[in-house]
Amino acid sequence: MIELIHGSCVCGLVTFEISGPFEKFYLCHCNRCQKSTGSANAANIFGELNSITWLSGQELIKYFELPEAKFFNKGFCANCGSPVPRKAKSGDFLIIPAGSLNSDPGLIPQNNIFWDDRAVWYDAGCLANKVDGYSE
């Protein structure tokens, strides 16, 4: 039996379920992923195109493709801006933002790609204090 994993955007208007198994899980540190997430990296899981079922809000999904980029694209909720799963620019596979999933995908990151492009503060951030909740 294939286990279904549910996911959504942060506002909850776009919801979906995905079936594994998943092929890859990469943390991408390229400059485009930093800009598009507003963070140090994108955490993307790769799966089969037919593994997703949209449950709600598919009409709210907007897509962006950078014309000069061979691979970069983005799918996001038009209401809250959260990244949501999208078809790869090549059309061969599904890219699933790991943070959009509601439970453990059963896979851990295998590679930190574009490592030399990582944010200058990333390494120091990994060593910063760890607190539960907001810090004062």
C-alpha positions as CSV (number, residue, x, y, z in Angstrom):
1,M,0.0,0.0,0.0
2,I,1.3,3.4,-1.0
3,E,1.3,5.9,1.9
4,L,0.0,9.4,1.0
5,I,1.6,12.5,2.4
6,H,-0.5,15.6,2.7
7,G,0.8,19.1,2.2
8,S,-0.3,22.7,1.8
9,C,0.7,26.3,1.5
10,V,1.0,28.4,4.7
11,C,-2.5,29.9,4.4
12,G,-4.0,26.5,3.7
13,L,-5.9,27.3,0.6
14,V,-3.7,25.1,-1.6
15,T,-3.7,21.5,-0.5
16,F,-2.5,18.3,-2.0
17,E,-1.5,14.7,-1.4
18,I,1.6,13.0,-2.8
19,S,2.5,9.3,-3.0
20,G,6.1,8.2,-2.8
21,P,8.6,6.8,-3.1
22,F,10.6,9.8,-3.8
23,E,13.8,9.8,-5.9
24,K,16.0,12.6,-4.5
25,F,16.2,15.2,-1.8
26,Y,18.5,18.1,-2.3
27,L,19.3,21.3,-0.5
28,C,20.0,23.9,-3.2
29,H,22.2,26.8,-2.2
30,C,22.3,28.6,-5.6
31,N,21.7,32.3,-5.7
32,R,18.3,31.8,-7.4
33,C,17.0,29.5,-4.7
34,Q,18.3,32.0,-2.1
35,K,16.4,34.8,-3.7
36,S,13.2,32.8,-4.4
37,T,13.0,31.4,-0.8
38,G,14.4,34.4,1.0
39,S,16.5,31.9,2.9
40,A,19.8,30.2,2.7
41,N,18.6,27.3,0.5
42,A,15.7,25.6,-1.0
43,A,14.9,22.1,0.2
44,N,13.5,20.1,-2.8
45,I,12.3,16.6,-3.1
46,F,12.0,15.0,-6.5
47,G,9.2,12.6,-7.5
48,E,7.1,11.3,-10.3
49,L,4.8,13.6,-12.2
50,N,1.7,11.5,-11.5
51,S,2.3,11.2,-7.8
52,I,0.4,14.4,-6.9
53,T,-3.4,14.9,-6.4
54,W,-4.5,18.5,-5.9
55,L,-7.2,18.6,-3.2
56,S,-7.9,22.4,-3.2
57,G,-6.7,25.7,-4.5
58,Q,-5.1,24.6,-7.7
59,E,-6.5,27.7,-9.4
60,L,-4.5,29.8,-6.9
61,I,-1.2,28.5,-8.1
62,K,1.0,30.8,-10.1
63,Y,4.1,29.8,-12.0
64,F,7.3,31.6,-12.7
65,E,10.0,30.6,-15.1
66,L,13.2,32.6,-15.5
67,P,13.6,32.6,-19.3
68,E,17.4,32.6,-19.4
69,A,17.7,29.7,-16.8
70,K,17.9,26.1,-18.1
71,F,16.3,24.6,-15.0
72,F,14.9,27.2,-12.6
73,N,11.2,27.6,-12.2
74,K,8.8,28.2,-9.3
75,G,5.2,27.4,-8.3
76,F,3.6,29.3,-5.5
77,C,0.2,30.2,-3.9
78,A,-1.0,33.5,-5.2
79,N,-2.6,34.2,-1.8
80,C,0.3,33.7,0.6
81,G,3.3,33.2,-1.7
82,S,4.3,29.8,-0.3
83,P,6.1,27.5,-2.6
84,V,4.1,24.5,-3.8
85,P,5.0,21.5,-5.9
86,R,5.6,22.1,-9.6
87,K,6.6,20.3,-12.7
88,A,10.3,20.6,-13.5
89,K,11.0,23.0,-16.4
90,S,12.0,19.9,-18.5
91,G,8.6,18.3,-17.7
92,D,10.2,15.1,-16.6
93,F,9.5,15.1,-12.9
94,L,7.8,16.8,-10.0
95,I,9.7,19.2,-7.6
96,I,8.2,19.2,-4.1
97,P,9.2,21.9,-1.6
98,A,10.0,19.8,1.5
99,G,8.6,22.4,3.8
100,S,5.2,22.2,2.2
101,L,4.7,18.6,3.4
102,N,2.8,18.0,6.6
103,S,4.7,14.9,7.6
104,D,8.0,13.0,7.2
105,P,8.7,12.1,3.6
106,G,10.8,9.2,4.6
107,L,13.9,10.6,3.0
108,I,16.7,12.8,4.2
109,P,18.7,15.3,2.1
110,Q,21.4,13.5,0.0
111,N,23.2,16.5,-1.4
112,N,23.9,20.2,-0.7
113,I,24.1,21.4,-4.3
114,F,25.7,24.7,-5.4
115,W,27.6,24.6,-2.1
116,D,30.1,27.2,-3.2
117,D,27.2,29.7,-3.7
118,R,25.9,29.2,-0.1
119,A,25.1,32.4,1.8
120,V,28.1,33.9,3.5
121,W,26.3,33.6,6.9
122,Y,25.1,30.0,6.5
123,D,28.0,28.2,8.3
124,A,27.8,30.6,11.3
125,G,24.0,30.2,11.4
126,C,24.4,26.5,11.8
127,L,26.5,27.1,14.9
128,A,24.2,29.7,16.4
129,N,22.2,29.0,19.6
130,K,19.3,26.6,19.3
131,V,16.1,27.8,21.2
132,D,12.5,26.5,21.2
133,G,10.4,29.3,19.9
134,Y,11.2,33.0,19.6
135,S,14.5,34.3,21.0
136,E,14.6,37.5,23.2
